[in-house]
């Protein structure tokens, strides 16, 4: 098991290094460049040349990359020029990351607790009305764009009915900040109204963001359960007279969850790394909104750290899934 984890860790480091290299050269190839972003389009050639020399941008790209990686290993990623001017880019990531964690956690939890039972239920009743309705619902979840669903939810439940907040992460209640996880902070400081407000602000973005993982997990669960139900060991268990509860728990669900576990891991990583549209529609101050702001404002320091750290989170989540997969199925450790 230890060798398996070490091998996956080495692969993780390689992925991050390759990504950092591609990201560095891609950002330097974008129109405008960091000089125009810092000085503006009206800067004189002399000002641009002076700033290039000051920042080391007049050096070859490979030299710039090596210097960047050297600073990154020391925790220096540059300062924000637009998102939060003057703030260290890594601090921008740290300030935004808890919001995206909360949103992704609620979204994936909502998707799992609805998709897995519904997928199993639909597989057990294949071809019936419940199965057909569930398949249509999953297709709608995949086909409808997240931003369109977000606008519909926002208009109906916030603007028209007024049940839930329109935007933001929490009402202005003067809440105490401890961990920057607003729900947890409210519980720790016994400011329960702050936790309730944070939950209310999470409901609509979570539903919108959960639509795609719900559809994917449902369809994978249904297909996996259908495959397992026809396996010989399930028929053997039924022939032995085992109860339906034992067969479902020990033979069907445990084996059917292997591919589902992989899909859930991929979806969690995707939610953490790619909640751009949902956060933008609801003005939810997470990584996704900061990524959109930094791209439009050409804040390269923030853009670079957000993309890189989002990728790191994605890879780490999938590493955890690989380890869990190896725990559930020992055969994976030899691959």
C-alpha positions as CSV (number, residue, x, y, z in Angstrom):
1,X,0.0,0.0,0.0
2,X,2.8,2.4,0.9
3,X,4.5,1.8,-2.5
4,X,1.2,2.5,-4.2
5,X,0.8,5.9,-2.4
6,X,4.5,6.9,-3.1
7,X,4.0,6.0,-6.8
8,X,0.9,8.2,-7.0
9,X,2.7,11.0,-5.2
10,X,5.5,11.0,-7.7
11,X,3.0,11.1,-10.5
12,X,1.2,14.1,-8.8
13,X,4.5,16.0,-8.6
14,X,5.2,15.4,-12.3
15,X,1.7,16.5,-13.3
16,X,2.0,19.8,-11.3
17,X,5.5,20.5,-12.8
18,X,4.3,20.0,-16.3
19,X,1.2,22.1,-15.7
20,X,3.2,24.9,-14.2
21,X,5.4,24.9,-17.3
22,X,2.5,24.9,-19.7
23,X,0.6,27.6,-17.7
24,X,3.7,29.8,-17.5
25,X,4.3,29.8,-21.3
26,X,0.6,30.1,-22.1
27,X,0.1,33.2,-19.9
28,X,3.1,34.9,-21.5
29,X,1.6,34.3,-25.0
30,X,-1.6,36.1,-24.2
31,X,-2.2,39.5,-26.0
32,X,-1.3,42.5,-24.0
33,X,1.0,40.9,-21.5
34,X,1.7,41.8,-17.8
35,X,3.4,45.1,-18.7
36,X,0.2,46.5,-20.3
37,X,-1.8,45.1,-17.5
38,X,0.3,47.0,-14.9
39,X,1.0,50.3,-16.8
40,X,-2.1,50.5,-19.1
41,X,-2.2,50.9,-22.8
42,X,-1.0,54.5,-22.7
43,X,2.4,53.8,-21.2
44,X,5.4,55.0,-23.1
45,X,7.9,52.6,-24.6
46,X,10.5,53.8,-22.2
47,X,8.2,53.0,-19.2
48,X,7.5,49.6,-20.6
49,X,11.1,48.8,-21.1
50,X,12.0,50.0,-17.6
51,X,9.4,47.8,-16.0
52,X,10.4,44.8,-18.1
53,X,14.0,45.2,-16.8
54,X,12.7,45.6,-13.3
55,X,10.5,42.5,-13.4
56,X,13.1,40.5,-15.4
57,X,10.7,40.1,-18.4
58,X,13.5,41.0,-20.8
59,X,15.2,37.6,-20.0
60,X,14.6,34.4,-22.0
61,X,11.4,32.6,-21.1
62,X,13.2,29.6,-19.6
63,X,15.2,31.9,-17.3
64,X,11.9,33.6,-16.3
65,X,10.4,30.2,-15.6
66,X,13.3,29.0,-13.4
67,X,13.2,32.3,-11.5
68,X,9.4,31.9,-11.0
69,X,9.7,28.4,-9.7
70,X,12.5,29.4,-7.4
71,X,10.3,32.2,-5.9
72,X,7.3,29.8,-5.8
73,X,9.2,27.3,-3.7
74,X,9.8,30.1,-1.3
75,X,6.1,31.0,-1.3
76,X,6.4,34.1,-3.4
77,X,3.8,34.2,-6.3
78,X,3.7,38.0,-7.0
79,X,1.1,40.6,-6.0
80,X,-2.4,41.2,-7.3
81,X,-2.8,44.2,-9.6
82,X,-6.6,44.2,-10.0
83,X,-8.6,41.6,-8.0
84,X,-7.3,42.9,-4.6
85,X,-4.6,45.4,-5.6
86,X,-1.3,45.1,-3.6
87,X,-2.3,41.8,-2.0
88,X,-0.1,38.7,-2.3
89,X,-1.5,36.5,-5.0
90,X,-1.4,33.4,-2.7
91,X,-3.3,35.3,-0.1
92,X,-6.0,36.0,-2.7
93,X,-6.2,32.3,-3.2
94,X,-6.4,31.5,0.5
95,X,-9.1,34.1,1.0
96,X,-11.3,32.7,-1.8
97,X,-10.6,29.0,-1.3
98,X,-12.9,28.4,1.7
99,X,-15.9,29.8,-0.2
100,X,-15.4,27.4,-3.1
101,X,-14.8,24.5,-0.6
102,X,-18.1,25.2,1.0
103,X,-19.9,25.5,-2.3
104,X,-18.3,22.3,-3.7
105,X,-19.0,20.3,-0.5
106,X,-22.7,21.2,-0.5
107,X,-23.0,20.6,-4.2
108,X,-21.3,17.2,-4.2
109,X,-23.1,16.1,-1.1
110,X,-26.4,17.0,-2.6
111,X,-25.5,15.2,-5.8
112,X,-24.4,12.0,-4.0
113,X,-27.3,11.7,-1.5
114,X,-29.8,12.0,-4.4
115,X,-28.0,10.4,-7.3
116,X,-26.8,7.1,-5.8
117,X,-30.1,6.0,-4.1
118,X,-32.0,7.1,-7.2
119,X,-29.6,5.3,-9.5
120,X,-29.9,2.1,-7.5
121,X,-33.7,2.5,-7.3
122,X,-33.9,3.0,-11.1
123,X,-31.7,0.0,-11.8
124,X,-33.8,-2.2,-9.7
125,X,-36.9,-1.1,-11.6
126,X,-35.4,-1.0,-15.1
127,X,-37.9,-0.1,-17.8
128,X,-40.6,1.2,-15.4
129,X,-41.9,4.7,-15.1
130,X,-39.5,5.7,-12.3
131,X,-36.5,4.5,-14.3
132,X,-37.6,6.4,-17.4
133,X,-38.4,9.6,-15.5
134,X,-35.0,9.4,-13.8
135,X,-33.2,9.0,-17.1
136,X,-35.0,12.0,-18.6
137,X,-34.1,14.1,-15.5
138,X,-30.4,13.1,-15.7
139,X,-30.4,14.0,-19.4
140,X,-31.8,17.4,-18.6
141,X,-29.2,17.9,-15.9
142,X,-26.4,17.3,-18.4
143,X,-28.0,19.2,-21.3
144,X,-29.0,22.4,-19.5
145,X,-26.1,24.8,-19.1
146,X,-25.2,25.5,-15.5
147,X,-25.3,29.3,-16.0
148,X,-28.8,29.1,-17.5
149,X,-30.1,26.9,-14.6
150,X,-28.4,29.4,-12.2
151,X,-30.3,32.3,-13.7
152,X,-33.6,30.4,-13.6
153,X,-33.1,29.5,-9.9
154,X,-32.0,33.1,-9.1
155,X,-35.0,34.6,-10.9
156,X,-37.7,32.3,-9.5
157,X,-36.6,31.7,-5.9
158,X,-34.8,35.0,-5.2
159,X,-36.3,37.7,-7.4
160,X,-39.9,36.5,-7.8
161,X,-40.6,34.6,-4.5
162,X,-38.0,36.3,-2.4
163,X,-37.3,33.1,-0.4
164,X,-33.5,33.0,-0.8
165,X,-30.7,35.6,-1.2
166,X,-29.9,36.9,-4.6
167,X,-26.1,36.9,-4.3
168,X,-23.2,37.0,-2.0
169,X,-22.0,34.5,0.6
170,X,-23.5,35.9,3.8
171,X,-25.7,38.8,5.0
172,X,-24.0,41.7,6.6
173,X,-24.4,40.6,10.2
174,X,-21.0,41.6,11.6
175,X,-20.0,38.0,12.0
176,X,-16.8,36.9,13.6
177,X,-14.2,35.4,11.3
178,X,-12.1,32.4,12.6
179,X,-11.4,30.0,9.8
180,X,-13.1,31.9,6.9
181,X,-15.5,29.0,6.5
182,X,-18.6,31.0,7.3
183,X,-20.8,28.1,8.5
184,X,-18.1,26.7,10.7
185,X,-17.2,30.1,12.1
186,X,-20.8,30.7,13.1
187,X,-20.9,27.4,15.0
188,X,-17.6,28.0,16.7
189,X,-18.5,31.5,17.9
190,X,-22.1,30.5,18.6
191,X,-23.3,33.1,16.1
192,X,-25.9,30.7,14.7
193,X,-27.7,33.4,12.7
194,X,-24.4,33.8,10.7
195,X,-24.3,30.0,10.0
196,X,-28.0,30.1,8.9
197,X,-27.3,33.0,6.6
198,X,-24.3,31.3,5.0
199,X,-26.4,28.1,4.4
200,X,-29.2,30.2,2.8
201,X,-26.7,31.8,0.5
202,X,-25.3,28.4,-0.5
203,X,-28.6,26.7,-1.4
204,X,-29.2,28.1,-4.9
205,X,-25.6,28.0,-6.1
206,X,-25.3,24.4,-4.7
207,X,-28.3,23.2,-6.6
208,X,-27.1,24.8,-9.8
209,X,-23.6,23.4,-9.5
210,X,-24.9,20.0,-8.4
211,X,-26.9,19.5,-11.6
212,X,-24.1,18.0,-13.7
213,X,-22.5,15.7,-11.0
214,X,-26.0,14.5,-10.1
215,X,-26.6,13.5,-13.7
216,X,-23.2,11.8,-14.1
217,X,-23.3,10.0,-10.8
218,X,-26.9,8.8,-11.3
219,X,-26.1,7.3,-14.8
220,X,-22.9,5.6,-13.6
221,X,-24.6,4.2,-10.5
222,X,-27.5,2.9,-12.6
223,X,-25.3,1.3,-15.2
224,X,-23.0,-0.2,-12.6
225,X,-25.8,-1.7,-10.5
226,X,-27.3,-3.2,-13.7
227,X,-24.0,-4.8,-14.5
228,X,-23.6,-6.2,-10.9
229,X,-27.1,-7.5,-10.7
230,X,-26.4,-10.0,-13.5
231,X,-23.1,-11.3,-12.1
232,X,-22.8,-14.9,-11.1
233,X,-21.9,-14.2,-7.5
234,X,-25.2,-12.3,-7.0
235,X,-27.2,-15.2,-8.5
236,X,-25.2,-17.6,-6.2
237,X,-26.1,-15.5,-3.2
238,X,-29.7,-15.5,-4.1
239,X,-29.6,-19.3,-4.6
240,X,-28.1,-19.7,-1.1
241,X,-31.1,-18.0,0.3
242,X,-29.3,-14.8,1.6
243,X,-31.6,-12.0,2.5
244,X,-32.2,-9.2,0.1
245,X,-30.5,-6.7,2.6
246,X,-27.3,-8.8,2.7
247,X,-27.2,-9.2,-1.1
248,X,-27.7,-5.5,-1.6
249,X,-25.2,-4.3,0.9
250,X,-22.5,-7.0,0.6
251,X,-22.6,-8.0,-3.0
252,X,-24.4,-5.4,-5.1
253,X,-23.7,-1.9,-3.7
254,X,-20.1,-2.6,-2.6
255,X,-19.1,-3.8,-6.0
256,X,-21.2,-1.3,-7.9
257,X,-19.6,1.6,-6.0
258,X,-16.1,1.1,-7.4
259,X,-16.7,3.0,-10.7
260,X,-19.0,5.5,-8.8
261,X,-16.2,6.3,-6.4
262,X,-13.9,7.2,-9.3
263,X,-16.6,9.4,-10.9
264,X,-17.3,11.2,-7.6
265,X,-13.6,12.0,-7.2
266,X,-13.4,13.5,-10.7
267,X,-16.6,15.5,-10.1
268,X,-15.3,16.8,-6.7
269,X,-12.1,17.9,-8.4
270,X,-14.0,19.5,-11.2
271,X,-16.3,21.4,-8.8
272,X,-13.4,22.7,-6.8
273,X,-11.5,23.8,-9.9
274,X,-14.3,25.0,-12.2
275,X,-17.2,26.7,-10.4
276,X,-16.6,29.9,-12.5
277,X,-20.0,30.3,-14.0
278,X,-22.0,29.5,-10.9
279,X,-20.0,31.8,-8.7
280,X,-20.1,34.6,-11.3
281,X,-23.9,34.4,-11.6
282,X,-24.5,34.5,-7.9
283,X,-21.6,36.9,-7.2
284,X,-20.2,34.2,-4.8
285,X,-16.7,35.3,-3.7
286,X,-14.9,32.0,-4.4
287,X,-12.1,30.9,-6.7
288,X,-14.3,30.8,-9.8
289,X,-15.3,34.5,-9.5
290,X,-11.8,35.5,-8.8
291,X,-10.6,33.6,-11.8
292,X,-13.1,35.4,-14.0
293,X,-12.1,38.8,-12.5
294,X,-8.4,38.2,-12.9
295,X,-8.8,37.1,-16.5
296,X,-10.9,40.1,-17.5
297,X,-8.5,42.5,-15.7
298,X,-5.3,40.7,-16.9
299,X,-4.2,40.1,-13.3
300,X,-1.6,37.6,-14.3
301,X,-0.2,36.9,-10.8
302,X,-3.6,35.9,-9.4
303,X,-4.6,34.1,-12.6
304,X,-1.5,32.0,-12.5
305,X,-1.8,31.0,-8.9
306,X,-5.5,30.3,-9.1
307,X,-5.2,28.0,-12.1
308,X,-2.2,26.3,-10.7
309,X,-3.7,25.7,-7.2
310,X,-7.0,24.6,-8.7
311,X,-5.1,22.0,-10.7
312,X,-3.2,20.9,-7.6
313,X,-6.5,20.5,-5.7
314,X,-7.9,18.5,-8.6
315,X,-4.9,16.2,-8.6
316,X,-4.8,15.8,-4.8
317,X,-8.5,14.9,-4.7
318,X,-8.0,12.2,-7.4
319,X,-5.0,10.9,-5.4
320,X,-7.3,10.5,-2.4
321,X,-9.8,8.7,-4.6
322,X,-7.1,6.4,-6.0
323,X,-6.1,5.5,-2.4
324,X,-9.7,4.8,-1.4
325,X,-10.1,2.8,-4.5
326,X,-7.1,0.7,-3.6
327,X,-8.5,0.2,-0.1
328,X,-11.8,-1.0,-1.5
329,X,-10.3,-3.1,-4.3
330,X,-6.7,-4.4,-3.5
331,X,-6.2,-5.4,-7.1
332,X,-5.7,-1.7,-8.0
333,X,-2.5,-1.6,-5.9
334,X,-0.7,-3.7,-8.5
335,X,-1.5,-1.4,-11.4
